[in-house]
Amino acid sequence: MTESGSDPDPDTPLDERAALALIADTLPAAGDDAAVVDGQVLTTDMLHETTDFPDGTTRYTAGWRAVAASLSDVAAMGAAATAAVAVYGAPEFRPDEVREFVRGAREVCAAVDAEYVGGDLDGHDEFTVATTALGRLGEAGPVRRSGATPGDALCVTGELGRSAAALRLFADDPKRANDLFRFEPRVAAGRALAPRATAMMDSSDGLARSCHQLAEASDCGIALEGDALPIHGAVADVAADAADERELAAFFGEDFELVVTVPEAALATARDACPVALTRVGTVVQADAGLTIDGDPLPDRGYTHGG
């Protein structure tokens, strides 16, 4: 990773974490899932055909998934989603594809009580989407990555490995793959967890890497329990064995579940309030204990944006 304040090697691809380190001195709040501005949260993302949309991804799925990625950042801050826009770039203008993209974008917004309010069209050498989402904070305020405290329970919403299973299914079963690729952003869960959470982020980079990012922001360690991971049922259909299942669940990423820390005393009420399954997968520990999974070092591996 490039050190903060230093210049990147021009011959080395600049991944997202390196970019954040590069600008940390200028934008100290850049590490959270969204910016906080006057009681609102604002976030933007860019997705490319070659890195984010496998062959067989429909434009409907692309519209849903692209906008959902930004809505997931709103969820991770504990905010209510209000609106989203997108920039759609492609080598050719195909009306049916644009209509399907917009339909997917509108329907994922509707699923979280937000509104898709437009965007821009442009030519590009590959299908590329840039999305922006806006959310409004509640009384609990934003939930950042920096508040985890030793003794807190580490939890995840939903199930892990969904996107990994989709990726392996696109060649043989594109319909099922597209279904799996369309996830519902955890906006309602984020709002329910916000009054109880000490730290929160989404798992777009994978559970393991999210743990490293959260631990770095909170200056803590994490003890992960491998057998506790809630793994999506589709993973068993594509994985070679149990080790492969764990690999897809913990390290692949792009699931957009919430990774949240909650005080031990608040865990039961957090589970009751959360509208989706909330599974405890570990414990926050002192920083000098490091990051482990079942007592072994937890590799800092996962999805790398631009890498």
N, C-alpha and C positions, 0 to 999 in steps of 0.2 A: 504494500500500500504506500502511496506517496505521502510523505510527511506534510503536515499542515504548514503552509507558507512556502513550500518548495515547488519548483516547476516540474511537471510530468515529463517523462521521456517521450519525445514526439513520435517515436516508433512503437510505443506500447499503448494498446487500447486502454482508454480511461474508463474504469468501471465506476458505478454509482458511489460506492464507499470511498474510492480514491478521490472522486470529485468533491464529496462532502468534506473530506479531510482537507482538501485544498482550499476550500472557502470558509472553513470553520472560524478563522480569526475575524473575517468580515461579517459573516452571518452566523452568530453563535447558536441561533435557534433552528438552524437548518436540519438538524438531525431528527426532529419529530415528524410524524406522519403528515401533518398539515400546518400551515401558518395560522396564527391566531390574530385576528384584526377586529377590534371593536365588537367583541362578543360573537364573532363569527369565525369559522375556519374555512380556509381556502387551500386547495391542492390541485396539482396538475401532473399529468403523466403522458408519456409518449410510448406507443407500441408500433412495432414494425412487422411486416409480413414474414421476413426471414427469421426473426427471433421470437416472435410472440404468437403467430397464427399458423399452425401447421397446415400442410396440404389437406384439404377437405373441410377446413373451417368455413362455415357459411358466413355471408355478410351479416345475417341476423345475429349469429353467435358473436361475431366480431364486434358489432355495435353494443350488444349486451355486455360482453366481457370488458371491452375497453372502458365504457362508462362505469361499470361496476368496480373496476380497479380504483378509480378515483373516489367513488362512493365508499369503498372500503377504508380509505384513509380518513374520511369524515367519521366513519364508525369508530375507528381506532382512537379518535380524540374524545369520544363520548358525546358527539354532537348529533343533532337531528339534521338529516339531509334536506336541503331545500331545492337546489337546482343544479343542473349540469349542462355543459356545452361541449362540442367536439369539433375538431378540425379533421376533415376527411381528405386525404390526398391519395391519388392513384394515377397510373399511367394513362388510363382511358376513363372517360365518363360513360358509365353504364347505368341508365336510370333505374333498372330493376334492382341492381346491387345497392345503389344509394338508398332507395326506398326501404329495402330490407335492413340495411344498417340502421337507419333512423327508427324503424319499427323496434329493433332490438334495444336501441338506446332508450326509447320512450318507455318500453315495457319494464326494463330493469329499474328505471326511475320510479315508475308507478308502484313497483313492488316494495319500495321503501318510502312511499309517500312523498316523493320528490317530483320535480317536473323537468323534463328535457326541453330546453328553451332555444335550441338552435346551435349555430356554429358557423363554419366556413368550409368552402370547397376549394381545392387547389390541385394542380397537377404535381405529380411526384414520380420518381423513377421506380418506386415500389409502393405497394399499398401501405400507408402509414396513417396512424391516428394519434392525435393529441387531444386529451380530454381534460376538462377542468370541472371541479365540483365545489359547491358552496354548502356550508352547513351552519346551523345556529346552536350555540352552546346553551345548556341549561344552568340551573342554579349551582350544580356541582363544579362548573367550570371545565376547562380542558384537562384531560388525563394525559400526562406526558410519559415518556419512557424513563424518567429520572427519579421516580419516587419509590422504587422497590426497596424493602427493608428486610434484613435477615429475619427469618421466621415466617415471612409471608408464604402463602400457598401459591404455586405457579400453576395456572390453569389454561386450557384452551377451549374454545367453543367448537361445536360440531365435530367433524371428523377430518382426518388428515389423509393425504394421498390421492384425493379426487382428481386433481389435474394431472398427476403422474399417470394414473390409470387411463385418463382420456388420451394422453399423448401416445400411449402404446396401442390404443384401439383405433386411431384414426385410419390406419391403412386397411384394416379388415372390417371395421364396423363404424363408419363415420357418423351414422345417426346417433348411436349411443355415445360416441366420443363428443359430439357436439352437445348432447344433453348434459354430460358430465362437465364440460367446459364452461357451461353457464351456471355460475354460482350466484347465490343471493347474498349481497353485502350484509354484514352483521350490524346494521344500523340500530335496529331495535335492541339487540343484545348490548351494544356499546352504550346506549342510553341507560339501560337498566343497570349496567355494571358501574357506570361512572361514579355514582355516589359512594361506592364501596371499594373501588379499585385504587391501588397505590401507584400502579404503572400499567400502561397498555400500549400495544402496537398490533399491526396485522402481520400475518405470517407469509407475506408475499415472497420473501427470500428463503422460506423454509423454517421449520421449528428450530433447528440447531442454530442456524445463523441468527434468527430472531433472539434466541437466548443470549448469544454473544453480544448483540447490539444493545439489548436491554441491560445486560450486566455491565457493559461499558458505560452506558448512560447513568446507571444507578450506583456505580462503584460497588458492586456486590458480586457474589458467586452464585451459581445455580447447581443444584443436584437434581438431575433429571432421572425419572424412573421409566426405563424402556418398556416394561410390561404394561405400563399404564396408558400408553399412547392409544387414543381412539382412532382406529384405522378404518377408512371407508371400505365397505364391502366389495367394491369393484377392484380394489387393489389385489385381493386374493385371486381374482380371475386372470390377472396379467403377470403376477410376480412368479419368479422361479421357485422361491422357497421363503421360509420365514425371515431369513436375513435380508432378502430382497424386499420383502414387505416393509421391514423396518427402515430400510434405506429410502424407499419411496415416501414413507410417511414422515420421516425426520429430516431428510436432507434435500428432497427435490424442490419443494417450495411451490409458489403460485397457487396455494389453496385459499388464501385470503381469509383464513379464520383469525379470530382475535387471540392474542397471547397476552394474558393478564395476570397481575399479581394482586392478591387479596389477603388482608390480615386473617390469620387463622380463625379469629373469633367471628369474622364476618362471612366465612365461607358458606355456611349453611343458608344464610339469607341471600347471598349472592346467587347461589344455585336456584333458590326458590324464585327469585326475581327474573332470572335470565330466561328468555323465551325459547332458547335452544339448549341442548345439552352442554353443560359446563363440567369438564373433566379435569380433576387435579392430576398433573403429570410430574410434579416435582416440588421443590422447596427452595426458597431464596436463602442463601447462606452467606457467611462472611466472604469478603473479596479474596482473602488469602487462601480460601479453600478451592478457588478456581471453579471451572465448569466441568461437570462430570455427567456421565450417563451410566447408571448402575455401578458407580465407583470408578469407572475408567474415564480418562480425559475425553471431553466432548469435542469432536473436530469442528472447526469453524468452516463448515462447508454448506453450500446452498446455491440458490439461484443468484447469478451475478448479472446485473443490468449493464449491458454494453460490453461485457467481458468475453 
